[in-house]
Amino acid sequence: MVRVKNILEDDVHGRWHVKKILVTKEGRRYVLIPDKEVFRTKEGAEYYAHLRTRRFVEGNRRRNHNSVQWRAALKYLCTATLLSLMTAVAVQWWREQPYQALPS
């Protein structure tokens, strides 16, 4: 569950801007401080805050599910282990071969 609180401000000229956005997700609190965008209406500022929050939540969700990176790391680790093991076996086999002098 995600809870969002937008803090909006208006200035002396009647323009609105988003001061900060508070997001609570899974018990963790995040504070987003957007750019200094200025809007003519309060609805425009709220819509901007909504889009900014949505982009943050979707981006945050994407980062948590990084199974592709884990899969690539696991492939690399398994390949390196297998290559090292094969090299050790080949060297051991080569050492155990009887020494044969070259015919002259």
Secondary structure, DSSP 8 states (H G I E B T S, - for coil): -EEEEEEEEE-TTS-EEEEEEEEEETTEEEEE------BSSHHHHHHHHHHHHHHHHHHHHHHH--HHHHHHHHHHHHHHHHHHHHHHHHHHHHHHS-------
